[in-house]
Amino acid sequence: MVGTQLNWDQYATAWARLHGGFDPRSAAPVVRAWLRFAYHVGFVLGRLRVGPTAVTVFGVLLCFCVPLSVGRAGDGPFLGALFVLLAAVADSVDGAVAVATGRTTRLGYVYDSVADRLGEVAWLVAFWLLGAPGALVAAAGGLSWLHEYVRARSVSAGMREIGAVTVGERPTRVSVALVGLLVAGLTGLIDADLTAGTITMATTVWVLLAGFGLGQLLAAVRRALVDAG
């Protein structure tokens, strides 16, 4: 109901409970500003009776637009980057709608996780269409999926917190996809043959960050579960 929507402080407290105790009010200025932006958009959508699932579905559709748009001559990578940015906003806002309106559910959490993985697959398909090697793209997707799988299984095994905030988290993947497509578009304006090399470099960065992040997470999980055991 509209009357039950949370103010910022109440929202931040509820958000922290759902994210391993990390308080958005104490985050870095850029992160705090992003989360407050998501809260305000979510608050407005809550008043308009837009549900979090609808926002999640819209975000997935935006992700599917990324590989469909990169094939356009000239501005394709730029359009892809725009859709990645809009999908990232939707990804933050769906949770904000759920928290701000008191509509968080376990099923919604599962839907959101599935949507994130589908979105990343769509972005990596776009990388492949622009010329990144298939094996490298598959490695990027596999490492990112393994990162999330390890965390989920570790929580099931008794790890109480998120384990560690690694360099391979979801915001990193969003940043690599966004910047990679933008730079690929810029280099493509100089020479169309540079696009494939640029997007391959972006995919390589994704793989390196995902691999290092997985190592960080495994080390944190080992410490947490050994201490708990």
Salt bridges, closest charged atoms under 4 A:
ASP9 OD1 - ARG25 NH1 3.55
ASP23 OD1 - ARG25 NE 3.01
ASP75 OD1 - ARG72 NE 3.13
ASP91 OD2 - ARG170 NE 3.23
ASP116 OD1 - ARG170 NH2 3.43
GLU120 OE2 - ARG117 NH2 3.08
GLU120 OE2 - ARG170 NH1 2.90
GLU120 OE2 - ARG173 NH1 2.92
GLU148 OE2 - HIS147 ND1 3.47
GLU148 OE2 - ARG173 NH2 2.61
GLU169 OE2 - HIS147 NE2 3.91
GLU169 OE2 - ARG151 NH2 2.84
